[in-house]
Amino acid sequence: MTSILDLGVYRFAIEGCPSFILPSLSTLYDDSLGLFPDKPIDFHLTIKNTSLLRRLIKPQVSIYFDNQRPFHPIKKSLLLPSIEWGLNWCIASFDFNHLLIHSSVIVKNGKAIIFPAQPGSGKSTLATYLGLTGWYVYSDEMAIINLENQQVRPMHRPSSLKNKSIEVIRELIPDATMSPVAVGTHKGDIAHVKLTTRAGFNALCDADVIAVVFPKYRENQSLSIEELSQTAGFSRLVHHAFNYNVLGIDGFNTLKSVVDKSQFFNLSYSSYDGLNAFFSDLVM
């Protein structure tokens, strides 16, 4: 069975998609699953069972991307997060038509704020919280910036939460639509959160980046906001860009345009109180 997944910017065909994973994909992606079946496909994924023995004892599957297998075989219970990581891998490895920055993206009033950060910083949890309390989340994983107009583009995808972040969102937003928890991945326990319907996504437009915030969650840390220079911001954005060096002068010009229009901040926090007001002030 082949399933089509339309993210807006990219289209994926998932061949051999097991029936047990379809309810989760349908819940998280809404009408984006199976949308526009006759349109061209950007990336092909194939899910295959491993050896006959593995089908009977501790079954595993492998995910191939255009006949490449970049990841080790996995237990079937870990298939959903592995598909999500696979989508990220395809985009980051093969899209040279956009500047890609490892970052969450939130938008309000047509203005975007991006959160570049290392894994474990809390950027996805912060973006998820904001996305469930009045903001649009264009991505919790990467900012996709148009080389022509330097605007950030939306993707229709869920957010990804790890370990303690799952309970944080459950406590803060009890009615959040969340996938079953995949226990014991190489990144720990993983759950995905639906942030918008396909109809809601269709209303979104590309947005100008007006601020860049480097977040860091720290236990028992009072709220700390430090403004940074554009020079420091440029240097740190380069560090978080997947394909900056490959794009050459186009990458430099695009990043420079983003920097010229943006304010930069370091943000340390342990509570979400007051964060919504801070971000809202930036996009007034």
C-alpha positions as CSV (number, residue, x, y, z in Angstrom):
1,M,0.0,0.0,0.0
2,T,1.3,3.5,-0.9
3,S,0.2,6.5,1.1
4,I,0.7,10.1,-0.1
5,L,1.7,12.7,2.4
6,D,1.4,16.4,1.3
7,L,3.2,18.8,3.6
8,G,2.6,21.9,1.4
9,V,6.2,22.5,0.4
10,Y,7.1,18.8,-0.2
11,R,5.2,15.7,-1.2
12,F,6.1,12.2,0.0
13,A,5.0,8.8,-1.2
14,I,5.3,6.1,1.5
15,E,5.2,2.7,-0.1
16,G,4.5,-0.4,2.0
17,C,2.9,1.8,4.7
18,P,1.5,-0.7,7.3
19,S,-2.1,-0.4,8.2
20,F,-1.4,-0.1,11.9
21,I,0.4,3.2,11.4
22,L,-2.3,4.9,9.3
23,P,-4.6,5.9,12.1
24,S,-1.8,7.9,13.7
25,L,-0.8,9.5,10.4
26,S,-4.5,10.3,9.7
27,T,-4.9,11.9,13.2
28,L,-1.8,14.0,13.0
29,Y,-1.9,15.0,9.3
30,D,-5.7,15.3,8.8
31,D,-6.5,15.7,5.1
32,S,-2.9,16.0,4.1
33,L,-2.8,12.2,4.0
34,G,-3.8,11.1,0.6
35,L,-4.2,14.6,-0.8
36,F,-3.7,15.3,-4.5
37,P,-2.7,11.7,-5.4
38,D,-1.9,12.7,-9.1
39,K,0.5,15.5,-8.3
40,P,4.3,14.9,-8.6
41,I,6.2,13.4,-5.7
42,D,9.4,14.9,-4.2
43,F,10.5,12.0,-2.1
44,H,9.8,8.2,-2.1
45,L,10.0,6.2,1.1
46,T,9.6,2.4,1.2
47,I,9.0,0.5,4.4
48,K,10.1,-3.2,4.2
49,N,10.1,-6.1,6.6
50,T,13.5,-7.5,7.5
51,S,14.4,-11.2,7.4
52,L,11.8,-13.9,7.7
53,L,13.1,-14.8,11.1
54,R,12.6,-11.2,12.3
55,R,9.0,-11.3,11.1
56,L,8.4,-14.1,13.6
57,I,10.6,-13.0,16.5
58,K,10.8,-9.4,17.6
59,P,9.7,-8.1,14.2
60,Q,11.6,-5.2,12.6
61,V,11.2,-2.9,9.6
62,S,13.6,-0.8,7.5
63,I,12.9,2.5,5.8
64,Y,14.4,3.2,2.4
65,F,14.6,6.5,0.7
66,D,15.0,6.2,-3.0
67,N,16.8,2.9,-2.4
68,Q,19.1,4.3,0.4
69,R,18.8,3.0,3.9
70,P,20.3,5.7,6.2
71,F,18.9,4.3,9.4
72,H,19.2,0.9,11.2
73,P,16.2,-1.5,11.2
74,I,13.7,-0.6,14.0
75,K,11.0,-2.3,16.0
76,K,7.5,-1.7,14.5
77,S,6.5,0.2,17.6
78,L,9.0,2.9,16.7
79,L,7.9,3.3,13.1
80,L,6.0,6.6,13.6
81,P,9.0,8.7,14.9
82,S,11.2,7.0,12.4
83,I,9.0,8.1,9.5
84,E,9.1,11.7,11.0
85,W,12.9,11.6,11.2
86,G,13.0,10.2,7.7
87,L,11.0,13.2,6.4
88,N,13.5,15.5,8.1
89,W,16.4,13.6,6.7
90,C,15.1,13.9,3.1
91,I,14.5,17.6,3.3
92,A,17.8,18.4,5.0
93,S,19.8,16.2,2.6
94,F,18.3,17.1,-0.7
95,D,16.5,20.5,-0.7
96,F,18.9,23.1,-2.2
97,N,16.1,25.5,-3.2
98,H,15.7,26.9,0.2
99,L,17.9,28.0,3.1
100,L,17.2,25.4,5.9
101,I,17.9,26.4,9.5
102,H,17.6,23.9,12.4
103,S,14.9,25.8,14.2
104,S,11.3,26.0,15.3
105,V,9.1,28.7,13.7
106,I,6.1,30.5,15.2
107,V,4.0,33.1,13.5
108,K,1.4,35.7,14.5
109,N,0.1,38.7,12.7
110,G,1.9,37.5,9.6
111,K,5.3,37.9,11.3
112,A,7.7,35.0,12.1
113,I,10.0,34.3,15.1
114,I,12.5,31.5,14.8
115,F,14.0,29.4,17.6
116,P,17.4,28.0,16.5
117,A,18.8,25.7,19.2
118,Q,20.6,22.5,19.9
119,P,18.7,19.3,20.7
120,G,17.5,19.4,24.4
121,S,17.1,23.1,24.5
122,G,13.3,22.9,24.7
123,K,12.6,24.6,21.4
124,S,10.0,22.0,20.3
125,T,8.2,22.1,23.6
126,L,8.1,25.9,23.6
127,A,6.8,26.0,20.0
128,T,4.2,23.3,20.8
129,Y,3.0,25.3,23.8
130,L,2.7,28.5,21.8
131,G,1.1,26.6,18.8
132,L,-1.7,25.4,21.2
133,T,-2.2,28.8,22.7
134,G,-2.8,31.1,19.8
135,W,0.2,31.0,17.5
136,Y,0.8,29.2,14.2
137,V,3.7,26.8,14.1
138,Y,5.3,26.6,10.7
139,S,7.7,23.9,11.8
140,D,9.1,22.6,15.1
141,E,12.3,21.3,13.3
142,M,13.5,23.6,10.6
143,A,12.9,27.0,9.1
144,I,12.4,26.7,5.4
145,I,13.4,30.1,3.9
146,N,12.6,31.1,0.3
147,L,15.7,32.2,-1.5
148,E,13.7,34.6,-3.6
149,N,11.9,36.7,-1.0
150,Q,13.7,35.5,2.2
151,Q,10.3,34.6,3.8
152,V,9.8,31.5,5.9
153,R,7.4,28.9,4.5
154,P,4.9,26.8,6.4
155,M,4.8,23.0,6.5
156,H,1.8,20.9,7.6
157,R,3.4,18.7,10.2
158,P,2.9,17.8,13.9
159,S,5.5,18.7,16.5
160,S,7.7,16.2,18.2
161,L,8.2,15.9,21.9
162,K,10.7,13.9,23.9
163,N,10.7,12.4,27.4
164,K,9.6,15.0,30.1
165,S,8.3,17.4,27.4
166,I,5.4,14.9,26.8
167,E,4.1,15.3,30.3
168,V,4.7,19.1,30.3
169,I,2.4,19.6,27.4
170,R,-0.2,17.1,28.8
171,E,-0.3,19.1,32.0
172,L,-0.3,22.5,30.3
173,I,-2.7,21.6,27.5
174,P,-4.8,18.6,28.6
175,D,-6.9,18.5,25.4
176,A,-3.9,18.4,23.0
177,T,-4.2,15.8,20.3
178,M,-1.2,13.5,20.8
179,S,0.0,10.3,19.2
180,P,0.7,7.2,21.3
181,V,4.1,7.4,23.0
182,A,6.9,5.5,21.2
183,V,9.0,4.1,24.1
184,G,12.7,3.5,23.8
185,T,13.9,5.2,20.7
186,H,17.5,6.3,20.4
187,K,16.3,9.7,21.6
188,G,14.1,8.4,24.4
189,D,10.3,8.4,24.5
190,I,8.7,10.3,21.6
191,A,5.2,11.6,21.0
192,H,3.8,13.8,18.3
193,V,1.2,16.6,18.7
194,K,-1.2,17.8,16.1
195,L,-1.0,21.6,15.8
196,T,-3.5,22.5,13.0
197,T,-5.9,21.0,10.6
198,R,-5.3,20.9,6.8
199,A,-7.9,23.6,6.4
200,G,-6.1,25.8,9.0
201,F,-2.8,25.1,7.2
202,N,-4.2,26.2,3.8
203,A,-4.9,29.7,5.2
204,L,-1.2,30.2,6.0
205,C,1.1,32.3,3.9
206,D,4.9,32.8,3.8
207,A,6.0,35.2,6.5
208,D,8.9,37.6,7.1
209,V,11.2,36.7,9.9
210,I,11.3,39.6,12.4
211,A,13.1,38.1,15.4
212,V,15.4,35.2,16.2
213,V,15.3,33.8,19.8
214,F,17.8,31.3,21.1
215,P,15.9,29.5,23.8
216,K,17.2,27.4,26.7
217,Y,15.0,25.7,29.3
218,R,16.7,25.5,32.7
219,E,15.1,24.1,35.8
220,N,14.6,26.8,38.5
221,Q,15.8,29.5,36.1
222,S,14.0,32.8,36.4
223,L,13.1,34.4,33.1
224,S,16.1,36.0,31.5
225,I,16.1,37.8,28.2
226,E,19.3,39.2,26.7
227,E,19.4,41.1,23.4
228,L,22.2,40.2,21.0
229,S,23.8,42.1,18.2
230,Q,23.0,41.3,14.6
231,T,26.7,40.3,14.1
232,A,26.4,37.7,16.9
233,G,23.1,36.6,15.6
234,F,24.5,36.0,12.1
235,S,27.3,33.9,13.4
236,R,25.0,31.7,15.4
237,L,22.5,31.3,12.6
238,V,25.3,30.1,10.3
239,H,26.0,27.4,12.8
240,H,22.4,26.2,12.7
241,A,21.9,26.2,8.9
242,F,21.9,22.8,7.3
243,N,22.9,23.9,3.8
244,Y,24.4,27.4,4.1
245,N,27.7,26.4,2.6
246,V,26.2,24.5,-0.3
247,L,24.1,27.4,-1.3
248,G,27.1,29.7,-1.7
249,I,26.2,33.4,-2.4
250,D,22.5,32.7,-2.4
251,G,22.8,31.3,1.1
252,F,24.8,34.3,2.3
253,N,22.4,36.9,0.7
254,T,19.3,35.1,2.1
255,L,20.8,34.9,5.6
256,K,22.0,38.5,5.5
257,S,18.5,39.7,4.6
258,V,17.0,37.7,7.5
259,V,19.5,39.2,9.9
260,D,19.0,42.8,8.6
261,K,15.3,42.5,9.4
262,S,15.6,40.8,12.8
263,Q,16.1,41.4,16.5
264,F,18.1,38.7,18.3
265,F,17.7,37.4,21.9
266,N,19.0,34.8,24.3
267,L,16.1,33.4,26.3
268,S,16.5,31.3,29.5
269,Y,13.4,30.2,31.4
270,S,11.8,27.5,33.5
271,S,8.2,28.6,33.4
272,Y,6.0,29.5,30.5
273,D,4.4,32.3,32.3
274,G,5.1,35.6,30.6
275,L,6.6,34.1,27.4
276,N,3.5,34.6,25.4
277,A,3.4,38.3,26.2
278,F,7.1,38.6,25.3
279,F,6.7,37.0,21.9
280,S,3.5,38.9,21.2
281,D,5.2,42.2,21.8
282,L,7.8,41.3,19.2
283,V,5.1,40.9,16.5
284,M,2.9,43.9,17.3
